[in-house]
Amino acid sequence: TTYAHSKMYSVRGGDVEDCADHCLYQEGCAAATWNAPGSQYADGNCDLQCSTATPTMSEQEQAVIVRPGVNSCGEPAPAPAVGAHPKDWELRQKASNMLITGPVATDGHIGNGYMSGFVADGVIYVAGVYNDKLSYTLGTTSHRAGVPSYTASAVLSELNGRRAPMTASALDIEYATVLRASPFQPEATWTAGCIQRTYAHRAQQHLVVTEFECDNSQGAAGVTAVVRTHASGITGDFDVEDEGAAGVHCWKGTAKIPETKTGPRAVVAACHTDLRTPVKLTVPAKEKKIFYFISAVYSSVDADHKAGADVVAVARAAHEEATAGAAGLRASHEAAMEELWGSRIEVGGNPHLAAVVNSSLASLLETARADVYYSTSPGGLATNGYNGHAFWDVETWMWPTYLALYPDIARAMLKYRADRLPEAKANALLNNFSGAMFPWESAFSGTEVDPAQGTTTEEHLQSDIAVAFRQYYEATGDVEWLRTVAWPVLEGIADFWVSKAVPNGDGTYSIPHIVGPDEYHTDVTDSVFCNAGAQISLDLAYDLAKAAGQEPKEHYRALARKLRILVNKTSVPPFHPEYENYTRGTVVKQADTILLGYPLLVSMPEALRKGDLEVYANVSDPGGPAMTWSMFSVNYRDVGDLEQADAFFTRGYVDNAVGDFLEWHEGTHASGSANFLTGAGGFLQSVWAGYGGMRFVNGTLVLQNPSPLPSSTSLALRGVFFRGVKLDVVI
């Protein structure tokens, strides 16, 4: 089994020695202990290499645990210094396109929207590939199934018979590539050695490539090197078949359990340059050589999969073709990335902030693409965080940035929801409602895969989806899409709210038994965020009906006007109570009521909007998720309080985008879900919607009081798409 930042390799018999040997050559490996299942861990799991005491081991111990980044007994090890590396890395870092660190590259991840993963994890995740537990009741935990990644986890372990002296590693943000530098000699500056590059090919989405570019052009003697991988074909998610011939290793896995009783079991094939045993490389004196290790990955749930096709045969043919054209792979990948980055955000005068923006955008690009019709999750495609399930995080937090810069990707992600409309309608009936009720957590099938009982009442998701469909139509004006794709979804969501709302004695309507974004308070009535979202959903179905070729339904508009939107007008300042009987001062989990201003764009008096910000800024849990503070920043800018906007903007990233590779985390100081794209998405909105002031409103592109980011000199939104036009906004 493999874990992010902590690897456990299950081994048997003589394999223990091989695992220990691998640990010796694994950069950053600081612990190797043998503990059989059920043993009492008599050695305390301490580091065999660092512990001064003789380790006490149980009989028949069968596992090696490798923990990069710790020293004896789990204490954090000091970050290794950055050593020799090529000069061009420094130039790319100055341009905020690369992040350079010491020789431990455990945080680097790659991805092309079809597959993604951390290079140190030994697995890669493929869009749409899930495995389920043997249960088909509410509470089942369908989760991403990790595919062994021999190529992505390859590492140069030896040079001329000694441990390879890796001196630096880097994440190339622009090219979505993890790099490692291993010099032939331990010198202070880079002269000669091997550069490793690992990437998921953007243009050829089924390929993962690791190349070792070894320069011995000045050497008087030949150089030998050894490449190893810590990936294993053993996985708990698949029934596995292995085969290999002539240097090619093909792995085939069939997911053990389908997500639904009648659903398919995903079949994945991955053909690799064979790395099941260490591979020796030779670079003659006075020569420069590049060695290629390639994986071709296909699944039965791919959008380009042809029914009845043998995925192993397809993967093998792709591997053969890629190997024959290996010399051109890097150039075609980088060309595709450069085209993608034609739409981007440029920050002047603050290289670190520019790197945070660039790395945040790169993380979104690694998890989605225009020809993959699956959604993503809070932890993105690179992790199994939140089981790889799609929540409101996608439409509310990540998706708007795709719409602004990559509308083809935004469209593909909406197709994911539209394709699962039948399941949403079935889910509504299952819960005694009409219309369409999209599940709080969705994976492959579109059925509810929520592992926590009771969260089916987080029904604001319906409006979150409707708002995203509205935004896409406002930005594109695509009437044919509205009629064929969007309308059935918008109508289904409106019908859901009609069946959910209940009448009050005064002629108004309430929405009971619901949970807003503030998950600290459940089973409430008249969540102001939920009711406002329902109102928007109903108005959308009424207002867009004629454009969609339908007759407007008057009861949609009537209900929208009668839904209760709570306002405390006697308070100083006036504000929207979060729900019925909310007591001012009660702590809330995250941004909730303030979202009425942005992103919902609910019209209200400025004093009321300012009141919401004042009231909820003082009671939002300081340990809550990162995107909360980004939304305070956007909304404070809208009401003209620039000092507060700047403070919340900084708070929205400074303690959450951390580490040498600026990885996003749900909580501060690297706590909570890793690769937390919900936070990255909220932060990016605070950049282009907050300081860029950009909105899609009633078929127009609005720029509202734009300015550079705090502590910077300029802001440029390059390649913004609006109504078929690509334009630059330079501030």
Buried (B, 14 or more C-beta within 10 A) or exposed (E): BBEBBBBBBBBEEEBBEBBBBBBEBBBBBBBBBBBBEEBEBEBBBBBBBBBEEEBEBBEEBBBBBBBBBBBBEBEEBEEBEBBBBBEEBEEBBEBBBBBBBBBBBBBBBBBBBBBBBBBBBBBBBBBBBBBBEEEBEBEBBBBBBBBBBBBBBBBBBBBEEEBBBBBBBBBBBBBBBBBBBBBBEEBEEBEBBBBBBBBBBBBBBBBBBBBBBBBBEEBEEEBEBBBBBBBBBEBEBBEEEEEEEEEBBBBBBBBBBBBBEEBBBBBBBBBBBBBBEBBEBEBEEEBEBBBBBBBBBBBBBBBEBEEEEEBBEBBBBBBBBBBEEBEEBBEBBBEBBEEBBEBBBBBBEBBEBBBBBBBBBBBBBBBBBBEBBBBBBBBBBBBBBBBBBBBBBBBBBBBBBBBBBBBEBBBBBBBBBBEBBEBBBBBBEBBEBBBBBBBBBBBBBBBBBBBEEEBBBBBBBBBBBBBBBBBBBBBBBBBEBBBEBBBBBBBBBBBBBBBBBEEEEEEBBBBBEBBBBBEBBBEBBBBBBBBBBBBBBBBBBBBBBEBBEBEBBEEBBEBBEBBBBBBBEEEEBBBBBBBBEBEEEEEBBBBBBBBBBBBBBBEBEEEBBBBBBBBBBEEBEEEBBBBBBBBBBBBBBBBEBBEBBBBBBBBBBBBBBBBBBBBBBBBBEBEBBBBBBBBBBBBBBBBBBBBBBBBBEEEEBEEBEBBBBBEBEBBBBBBBBBEEEEEEBEB
